[in-house]
Amino acid sequence: MAQVAVRKIRKSFDRTDVLRGVDLDIAHGEFISLVGPSGCGKSTLLRVIAGLETQTDGDVLIGEQNVNGVRASRRDLAMVFQSYALYPHLSVFDNIAVPLRMRRLNAWQRLPVAGRLVPGVRRIDREIGAEVERVAALLGLADLLGRKPGQLSGGQRQRVAVGRAIVRHPKAFLLDEPLSNLDAKLRVHMRAEIAQLHRRLGATFIYVTHDQAEAMTMSDRIAVMMAGNIVQVGTPDEIYSHPRDIRVAEFIGSPKINILPGRVEAEGRVVVLGLPLDQRVDAAPGTAVRVGIRPEAVRPTSGSEPAWKGSVGYVENLGSEVFVHVEVGGVDEPVLVRLEPSEARAIAVGSPLALLPRPSAASFFDDRGHSLPVRPLAYRQAAHG
Amino acid sequence: MADVTLRQDAAVAARPGRRPARDISRLREQWTAIALSAPALFLMALLLIGPVAAVLVMSFTDYQLGASAIAFIGLENYRDLFSDRVFWTSLGNTLRYVAIVVPASVALGLGVALLIESGDSLKRFYRAVFFIPVMATLIAMAISWEYMLHPQFGLINLLLKKVGLAPHAWLTDPALALPTLAVIGIWQLFGFNMVLFLAGLVSIPRHLYDAAELDGVRSAWSRFWLVTWPMLGPVTMFVVIISAIRSFQVFDTVQVLTKGGPNKASEVLLYTMYSEGFEFFRSGRAAAIAVVFLAFVLTLTVIKARLIEKRVHYL
């Protein structure tokens, strides 16, 4: 187990730049997710770390050692593939045993019958068998050891793939969208199992996913990748509440964040659709900004104070929560509001609804999508001052 | 079949309670099915099943090509055949030929396919070069081989003399005739096997090699035994059986180069059949040899069907 770092990694396939100078430090024992839309380079970055792809430029360090010239099989990493990549002709037992056999036995000793005659091989085989059984018990695979992968369900195959990774003690675990081939229910279950496994092993996990919910629920830190770059690295909470880029704000969070047009006025005050907000930004007056407000940070109001006036276009009731789509003049997309079912009972499609943002809840982005620094201020003062 | 049933159900649902109409529509469907498959059935009967049945029947007669009389003589042809030394020599030679050609052409095909697949450049070129013998007319190629193998001024003996080795009478030495023909057979066949193996190699999922690398597989040897060879199982089975059937059919080279000689050293099953039927005009006996030949090929085909469906499929 060790820390992993990449420095200025570039990777081009022919003339397409897939990675454009990625820097990332991953601490020992950390669970970090690489998340981003498909094609952002996250899987390529993982394969570069694994040594399955050679970077065009830059360095990969594992445990402070530069492993640029070291081939994948000598980097001492384990990987769980999206397709599981189990050997279809081998039983579950043999699949899990492969990494141990490859490392502890040489080519002669691995021979099917003759190998067993070599002194010491039987003992090593017994040790390997014991370790495989221990891992199988840990993952609930004990009854399936004799089966072939073709006879297993998706979730069971996934467990075998995890078993093959954890049976030896690699420096770090690389997981490439391991849950994306599972159905929704099983995915939630395996999410918890993998997080638990991480706590138990205390090992470094690098987890690639396009599913922001997986990244949010499991990770110590998230690295959001866009178009071959890491746009932001931070804890799930930081990424969610303080996105540094409008693409991060839009990618993380479900349903999507509301993006509203705003304008900076005197003293950095921001006015959105005629309503001054309580936050001030460091930008020149007259600057157009885009304002991100999460659906749960918008409240309906019945008071007489200034508010966004709109009409309810659509109500999505999910049981535990309700999403209300409100058509507001001045924006193309409806403003999304997340409410408790009890709050939403009186809201009917077509009826007018006035909305207010919660205090200090907005993020601001300039025309290039970078976030603008915020100076918080009391809402009342901003509204009347 | 399922489709037909479905459409019947639809017809039933569309017209509830009208029994006669339903019966007529069912009848019409059955006749349509028969009418549609009739041309194929007719051609199969005419071109495949018919001739095989004819050969089988003929093998129980004393028919001679051109003769006006024909009589059933039961198993006489077979009894004759099994007591004939030439037949046993011929069968033995054929099996020896198969035993040389199959392993060599399969191993060579696999080896060349692995080399081509692992290389970066000139893949198409190599593929084409090794496939040429498969496409070429074997009779014409056999004549080229005859010149190359000529004892006095053949290219091969000249080369051997150049490097100081003794020349051989490749096609007239009884000990060498069959192996020489086998080498030509391998040369002709392995390109075909190579193409099949190349297709098999391409279909092995890349991620298995990635997984093997992460699992600590370092040598090409280990990678081959852990991933390539098992994943090629179905292809290999297919290639072995096809090669066996094709080498059982060896005839062209024997006819052009040795005519079964010297002293029956290269007499093979199809050549014996040919000489019985078209040189000695004993059609009944030739038919009996054809039946023996068919029995071998049929056995191989059945083995192929069984193994490929049951044992070597993984996913």
HADDOCK unambig.tbl for C-alpha pairs under 7 A between the chains (distance, minus, plus):
assign (segid A and resid 52 and name CA) (segid B and resid 210 and name CA) 6.76 0.50 0.50
assign (segid A and resid 72 and name CA) (segid B and resid 213 and name CA) 6.15 0.50 0.50
assign (segid A and resid 72 and name CA) (segid B and resid 214 and name CA) 5.92 0.50 0.50
assign (segid A and resid 73 and name CA) (segid B and resid 213 and name CA) 5.00 0.50 0.50
assign (segid A and resid 73 and name CA) (segid B and resid 214 and name CA) 5.01 0.50 0.50
assign (segid A and resid 73 and name CA) (segid B and resid 215 and name CA) 6.60 0.50 0.50
assign (segid A and resid 73 and name CA) (segid B and resid 216 and name CA) 4.40 0.50 0.50
assign (segid A and resid 73 and name CA) (segid B and resid 217 and name CA) 6.31 0.50 0.50
assign (segid A and resid 73 and name CA) (segid B and resid 218 and name CA) 6.32 0.50 0.50
assign (segid A and resid 74 and name CA) (segid B and resid 216 and name CA) 6.90 0.50 0.50
assign (segid A and resid 77 and name CA) (segid B and resid 214 and name CA) 6.74 0.50 0.50
assign (segid A and resid 78 and name CA) (segid B and resid 214 and name CA) 6.04 0.50 0.50
assign (segid A and resid 79 and name CA) (segid B and resid 214 and name CA) 6.78 0.50 0.50
assign (segid A and resid 85 and name CA) (segid B and resid 207 and name CA) 5.79 0.50 0.50
assign (segid A and resid 85 and name CA) (segid B and resid 208 and name CA) 5.27 0.50 0.50
assign (segid A and resid 85 and name CA) (segid B and resid 211 and name CA) 6.30 0.50 0.50
assign (segid A and resid 87 and name CA) (segid B and resid 208 and name CA) 6.94 0.50 0.50
assign (segid A and resid 88 and name CA) (segid B and resid 314 and name CA) 5.92 0.50 0.50
assign (segid A and resid 88 and name CA) (segid B and resid 315 and name CA) 6.80 0.50 0.50
assign (segid A and resid 89 and name CA) (segid B and resid 230 and name CA) 6.73 0.50 0.50
assign (segid A and resid 89 and name CA) (segid B and resid 314 and name CA) 6.13 0.50 0.50
assign (segid A and resid 98 and name CA) (segid B and resid 215 and name CA) 6.72 0.50 0.50
assign (segid A and resid 99 and name CA) (segid B and resid 215 and name CA) 4.43 0.50 0.50
assign (segid A and resid 99 and name CA) (segid B and resid 216 and name CA) 6.09 0.50 0.50
assign (segid A and resid 102 and name CA) (segid B and resid 216 and name CA) 5.76 0.50 0.50
assign (segid A and resid 102 and name CA) (segid B and resid 217 and name CA) 6.12 0.50 0.50
assign (segid A and resid 103 and name CA) (segid B and resid 216 and name CA) 6.30 0.50 0.50
assign (segid A and resid 107 and name CA) (segid B and resid 222 and name CA) 6.95 0.50 0.50
assign (segid A and resid 150 and name CA) (segid B and resid 314 and name CA) 6.76 0.50 0.50
assign (segid A and resid 150 and name CA) (segid B and resid 315 and name CA) 5.35 0.50 0.50
